[in-house]
Amino acid sequence: MKPEKTRKILELINREVVPAIGCTEPAAVSLCVARATELLGSLPEKLTLTLSGNIIKNAMGVGIPGTGMIGLPIAVALGAIVGRSEYGLEVLRDITPESLEAGRNYIAEKRIAIHHHPNPPSILHIEVVAEGAGHAAKAVISESHQNFIRLERDGEVLLDKTVSGSEDAGGKVELDEKTVYDFAMETSVEELEFILEAADMNLAAAQVALEGNYGHGLGSTITLCGKSLFGNSPIERILATTSAACDARMGGAPVAVMSNSGSGNQGITTTLPVVCYAREVGSSREDLVRALILSHLTSIYIKQSLGPLSGLCGCVVASTGAAAGIVHLMGGDFQHVCSAIKNMVANLTGMICDGAKPACSLKVTSGVSTALMSAMLAMNNKCVSSAEGIVCDSIDETIRNLTSIGKDAMTQTDTLVLNIMVNKGC
């Protein structure tokens, strides 16, 4: 691969694989609030937010780290009180008991107004207006979780960027699955070892949940009860570890995870099944590095055409990447990787996203178990054929079929899911 192409792909991975504390949608809202507050120069007397439906959907039921609370109001309040935009998606890392109490009071004082944007320019769109002491400031994030497109103070425009409409504000790198595979296999391992930070960070998050009580406790349930079903087996450990990290993140544990394409759950799912399988079979450090890169970059490639948020659950994308990485650890080649991806598409396409929440660990675990089955089938030279469903002979056409369903066909589903969520009276 040409050095220039290698450099661009490395830059792409480093943009898309970043640390995040808590769910990335409320984190992005906190980030936008923090920036508006910084521009205002004082704690806002009033905050008015206008959000795309997907932001609302993914922030309604998820735990906010270090608070014991769920949803947008506390994320907004703490973004104003302790948020620092320089921290990116770790914007709320400085929460203290005192700031949490101040956040509760801020909410009780009814300083926050949240509205649904009727026609946002992007499915990921956040507008924040902060007012106080006779001044006003505005911050707008759109298309990706840290992409500020407009900043204002007292009517003076400080930043004004055009919304591209591509849902890829970070700059797209042309990929196909063969390029992804060749990059993971041929790039010097020294240039790729940074991906091991994802392993360390996400394993640490899993350990927090296994030792505590977060979300629905699926990881610890599998550990405690699963041995009677799975035995003391690799699949038990892979499922427990991956679901535990999701329990921690969705349940509001104050820990960072390494995200992928703007999602912590996707970062967990692309990482931990691969890491756990590598431990079980005693893979070399190099094989683990290459498998992780293959997993993460496959997920990034799929998300490029799907978009940052959609009606399709992100675990479908991430577990497909994990299947590719596991195939490499099993000794498979490019054709085996393609077979595993096709097996995944034949199974999980259509799983809805109904918002970020503790129950995401169930979906993540479904994706991981399917990834293991798909990899095993592929290594046994079994692959869903082009005569079946939406699978094609071409791996890239198969991936495009998956993403077109998630991005286009499931748009109405996404709208209906949001309507159900906001009107069910809970």
C-alpha positions in Angstrom: 0.0 0.0 0.0 1.3 3.5 -0.9 2.6 5.5 2.1 0.2 8.3 1.5 -2.8 5.9 1.7 -1.4 4.3 4.8 -1.0 7.7 6.5 -4.6 8.7 5.6 -6.0 5.5 7.0 -4.0 5.8 10.2 -5.4 9.4 10.6 -8.9 8.0 10.0 -8.6 5.4 12.7 -7.2 7.9 15.2 -10.1 10.2 14.5 -12.7 7.5 14.9 -11.2 5.5 17.8 -11.1 7.9 20.7 -11.8 7.7 24.5 -15.3 8.7 25.7 -16.9 8.8 29.2 -20.5 7.6 29.1 -22.8 7.4 26.1 -21.5 9.6 23.3 -24.8 11.3 22.5 -25.4 13.0 25.9 -21.6 13.5 26.0 -21.8 15.4 22.8 -24.7 17.5 24.3 -22.6 18.2 27.4 -19.7 19.2 25.1 -21.9 21.6 23.2 -23.3 23.1 26.4 -19.8 23.4 27.8 -18.6 25.3 24.7 -21.6 27.7 24.8 -21.0 28.3 28.5 -17.3 29.1 27.8 -18.3 31.6 25.1 -20.8 33.2 27.5 -18.2 33.6 30.2 -20.4 32.7 33.1 -22.9 30.1 34.3 -25.9 30.5 32.1 -29.1 31.7 33.6 -31.0 29.8 30.9 -30.1 27.1 28.4 -32.2 26.3 25.3 -31.3 23.2 23.3 -32.7 22.1 20.0 -31.8 18.5 19.1 -32.3 16.1 16.3 -34.5 13.1 17.0 -31.6 10.6 17.1 -29.8 12.6 19.8 -33.0 12.6 21.9 -33.5 8.9 21.3 -30.0 8.0 22.4 -30.0 10.1 25.5 -33.4 9.5 27.1 -32.7 6.3 29.0 -28.9 6.1 29.5 -27.0 6.6 32.7 -24.8 9.7 33.0 -21.5 8.7 34.5 -20.9 9.5 38.2 -24.4 10.8 38.8 -26.7 7.9 39.4 -29.2 9.7 37.1 -30.3 9.1 33.5 -31.2 11.4 30.6 -30.4 14.8 29.2 -31.2 17.3 32.0 -28.3 16.3 34.2 -26.0 16.0 31.2 -26.9 19.5 30.2 -26.6 21.0 33.8 -23.2 19.4 34.4 -22.0 20.5 31.0 -22.6 24.0 32.1 -21.3 23.6 35.6 -18.1 21.5 35.2 -17.9 20.7 31.5 -14.7 21.6 29.7 -14.8 21.5 25.9 -11.0 20.7 25.7 -11.8 17.3 27.1 -13.8 16.3 24.1 -16.1 13.3 24.8 -14.6 13.1 28.3 -16.2 16.5 28.9 -17.7 15.5 32.3 -14.5 14.0 33.8 -14.4 16.6 36.7 -17.8 15.7 38.3 -17.7 16.0 42.1 -20.5 15.5 44.8 -20.7 19.2 45.1 -21.1 19.8 41.3 -23.7 17.0 41.1 -25.8 18.7 43.8 -25.4 22.0 41.9 -26.6 20.2 38.8 -29.7 18.9 40.6 -30.5 22.4 41.8 -30.0 23.8 38.3 -32.6 21.4 37.0 -35.0 22.1 39.8 -34.7 25.8 39.0 -36.1 25.0 35.5 -33.2 26.7 33.7 -33.2 24.2 30.9 -35.5 23.9 27.9 -35.1 21.1 25.4 -36.8 21.0 22.0 -37.0 18.6 19.1 -35.6 20.1 15.9 -38.3 19.6 13.2 -35.9 19.5 10.2 -32.3 19.2 11.3 -29.6 19.5 8.6 -28.1 16.3 10.0 -29.4 13.3 11.9 -26.8 14.2 14.5 -27.5 17.8 15.3 -27.2 19.8 18.6 -27.9 23.5 19.0 -27.3 25.2 22.4 -28.1 28.8 23.3 -26.8 30.0 26.6 -28.1 33.3 28.1 -27.0 35.2 31.2 -25.8 38.6 32.5 -27.3 40.3 29.5 -25.3 38.2 27.0 -26.0 35.3 24.8 -23.8 32.6 23.2 -24.6 29.8 20.7 -22.8 26.6 19.9 -23.8 24.1 17.3 -22.5 20.5 16.7 -23.5 18.7 13.6 -22.7 15.5 11.6 -20.3 14.0 14.1 -20.1 14.1 17.9 -17.3 16.7 18.2 -17.8 18.7 15.0 -18.6 22.3 15.9 -20.1 24.1 12.9 -21.1 27.4 14.4 -20.1 29.5 17.4 -21.5 32.9 18.3 -21.3 35.4 21.1 -23.8 38.3 21.3 -24.5 38.0 17.6 -20.8 37.9 16.5 -20.1 34.8 14.5 -16.8 33.2 15.6 -17.1 30.0 13.6 -19.3 29.2 10.6 -18.8 25.9 8.7 -21.1 24.5 6.1 -22.9 21.2 6.9 -21.7 18.9 4.2 -24.7 16.5 4.3 -22.3 13.6 4.1 -22.6 12.7 7.8 -18.8 12.4 7.7 -17.4 15.7 8.9 -14.0 14.2 9.7 -13.0 13.7 6.1 -13.7 10.5 4.2 -11.1 8.0 3.2 -12.1 5.8 0.3 -12.2 2.2 1.5 -13.3 -1.2 0.5 -13.0 -4.4 2.5 -9.9 -5.6 0.6 -8.2 -2.3 1.3 -9.2 -2.7 5.0 -7.8 -6.2 5.1 -4.5 -5.4 3.3 -3.9 -2.4 5.6 -4.4 -4.5 8.7 -2.1 -7.3 7.4 0.6 -5.3 5.7 1.2 -2.1 7.8 4.1 -2.4 10.1 2.9 -3.6 13.5 4.8 -0.7 15.2 2.5 1.8 13.5 -0.6 -0.1 14.7 0.2 -0.9 18.3 -1.7 2.2 19.5 -4.9 0.1 19.2 -3.9 -1.9 22.2 -4.9 1.1 24.3 -8.5 0.2 23.3 -8.0 -3.3 24.8 -6.6 -1.9 28.1 -9.3 0.7 28.5 -12.3 -1.5 27.6 -11.1 -4.4 29.7 -10.8 -2.0 32.7 -14.5 -0.9 32.1 -15.6 -4.5 32.1 -13.8 -5.2 35.3 -15.6 -2.2 37.0 -19.0 -3.8 36.1 -18.0 -7.3 37.1 -17.0 -5.9 40.6 -20.0 -3.5 40.9 -23.6 -3.3 40.0 -24.3 -1.4 36.8 -27.1 -1.6 34.3 -28.9 -4.9 34.2 -25.7 -6.7 35.3 -25.7 -9.0 32.3 -21.9 -9.5 32.4 -21.9 -10.6 36.1 -25.0 -12.7 35.5 -23.3 -14.6 32.8 -20.2 -15.0 35.0 -22.2 -16.2 38.1 -24.9 -18.3 36.4 -23.7 -18.9 32.9 -21.3 -21.7 33.8 -24.2 -24.0 34.3 -25.2 -23.4 30.6 -21.9 -22.6 28.9 -19.4 -24.3 31.3 -16.2 -22.7 32.2 -15.6 -21.9 28.6 -14.2 -19.3 26.2 -17.7 -18.3 25.0 -18.8 -17.6 28.6 -15.8 -15.4 29.2 -16.1 -13.6 25.9 -19.8 -12.8 26.4 -19.4 -11.9 30.0 -16.5 -9.5 29.5 -18.1 -7.7 26.5 -21.5 -7.4 28.1 -20.0 -6.2 31.4 -18.2 -3.3 29.7 -21.5 -2.3 28.1 -23.2 -2.6 31.6 -20.7 -0.2 33.0 -21.0 2.3 30.2 -24.8 2.3 29.9 -25.3 2.1 33.7 -23.4 5.3 34.3 -20.1 4.1 35.7 -17.5 6.9 35.8 -15.1 5.1 33.5 -13.8 5.9 30.0 -14.1 3.4 27.1 -12.4 3.5 23.7 -15.1 4.3 21.2 -15.4 3.6 17.5 -17.2 5.9 15.0 -18.7 7.9 17.8 -20.0 5.0 19.8 -18.6 3.6 23.0 -20.7 0.4 22.6 -19.3 0.0 19.1 -15.8 0.4 20.5 -16.4 -2.2 23.2 -17.9 -4.6 20.7 -15.1 -4.2 18.1 -12.5 -4.7 20.8 -13.4 -7.1 23.6 -14.5 -10.3 21.7 -11.2 -10.1 19.8 -9.1 -9.5 22.9 -10.8 -12.3 24.8 -10.6 -14.8 22.0 -6.9 -13.9 21.6 -6.3 -14.7 25.3 -8.1 -18.0 25.0 -6.0 -19.3 22.1 -2.7 -17.6 23.1 -2.4 -15.4 20.1 0.8 -13.4 19.6 0.9 -9.7 20.2 1.2 -9.0 16.5 -1.8 -11.1 15.6 -3.9 -9.4 18.3 -2.9 -6.0 17.0 -3.7 -6.9 13.4 -7.0 -8.5 14.4 -8.0 -5.4 16.4 -7.1 -3.1 13.5 -9.1 -5.3 11.1 -12.1 -5.3 13.5 -12.1 -1.5 14.1 -11.4 -0.5 10.5 -14.1 -2.9 9.1 -16.5 -1.2 11.5 -15.4 2.3 10.4 -15.7 1.3 6.7 -19.3 0.1 7.2 -20.2 3.2 9.2 -18.9 5.5 6.5 -21.9 4.6 4.3 -24.4 4.0 7.2 -23.8 7.3 9.0 -23.1 8.1 12.7 -26.7 7.4 13.8 -29.4 5.4 12.2 -32.3 3.1 12.8 -30.0 0.2 12.7 -28.4 -0.9 16.0 -24.6 -0.1 16.0 -23.8 -3.5 17.4 -24.6 -5.0 14.0 -21.7 -3.0 12.5 -19.3 -3.5 15.4 -19.9 -7.2 15.9 -19.4 -7.6 12.1 -16.0 -6.1 12.6 -15.3 -8.4 15.5 -16.2 -11.4 13.4 -13.5 -10.3 10.9 -10.9 -9.9 13.6 -11.7 -13.3 15.2 -11.4 -15.0 11.8 -7.8 -13.6 11.6 -7.0 -15.1 15.0 -8.4 -18.4 13.8 -5.9 -18.4 11.0 -8.3 -17.3 8.2 -7.5 -15.3 5.1 -9.4 -12.6 3.2 -11.9 -15.0 1.8 -12.7 -16.3 5.2 -13.2 -12.7 6.4 -15.6 -12.0 3.6 -17.5 -15.2 4.4 -17.8 -14.2 8.1 -19.1 -10.7 7.1 -21.7 -12.2 4.8 -22.8 -14.6 7.5 -23.3 -11.6 9.8 -25.3 -9.6 7.3 -27.5 -12.6 6.7 -28.4 -12.8 10.4 -28.4 -9.4 12.1 -29.6 -7.0 9.4 -32.7 -5.1 10.7 -32.0 -5.0 14.4 -33.5 -1.7 15.5 -31.8 1.0 17.6 -34.3 2.1 20.2 -31.9 4.4 22.0 -28.9 4.1 24.3 -29.9 2.3 27.6 -28.8 -0.5 29.9 -30.5 -3.1 27.8 -27.9 -2.4 25.0 -25.8 -5.0 26.7 -28.4 -7.6 25.5 -28.0 -6.5 21.9 -24.2 -6.3 22.2 -24.1 -9.9 23.5 -26.5 -11.1 20.7 -24.1 -9.5 18.2 -21.0 -11.1 19.8 -22.5 -14.6 19.9 -23.4 -14.2 16.2 -19.9 -13.1 15.4 -18.5 -16.2 17.0 -20.9 -18.4 15.0 -20.2 -16.5 11.8 -16.5 -16.9 12.2 -16.7 -20.6 12.9 -18.9 -21.1 9.9 -16.5 -19.2 7.7 -13.5 -21.2 8.9 -15.5 -24.3 8.1 -15.8 -22.9 4.5 -19.5 -22.2 5.1 -20.9 -19.0 3.7 -24.4 -17.7 3.1 -24.7 -17.6 -0.7 -25.8 -14.8 -3.1 -29.0 -16.8 -3.6 -30.0 -16.0 -0.1 -31.5 -12.7 1.1 -29.5 -9.5 0.6 -26.1 -11.2 0.4 -24.2 -10.7 -2.9 -21.1 -12.3 -4.4 -19.3 -9.0 -3.8 -18.5 -8.3 -0.2 -18.7 -4.6 -0.7 -22.1 -4.8 -2.4 -23.2 -6.9 0.5 -22.1 -4.3 2.9 -23.8 -1.5 0.9 -27.1 -3.6 1.0 -26.8 -3.7 4.8 -26.1 0.1 5.1 -28.8 1.1 2.6 -31.4 -0.8 4.7 -30.1 0.9 7.9 -29.8 4.4 6.5 -32.7 4.6 4.0 -35.2 1.8 4.5 -35.3 2.1 8.3 -35.8 5.9 8.4 -39.6 5.5 8.9 -38.8 2.8 11.6 -36.5 5.2 13.3 -39.2 7.9 13.4 -41.8 5.5 14.8 -39.4 4.2 17.5 -38.8 7.8 18.6 -42.5 8.5 18.7 -43.1 5.4 20.8 -40.3 6.3 23.2 -41.5 9.9 23.8 -45.2 9.1 24.1 -45.3 5.9 26.1 -46.0 7.8 29.3 -43.1 6.4 31.4 
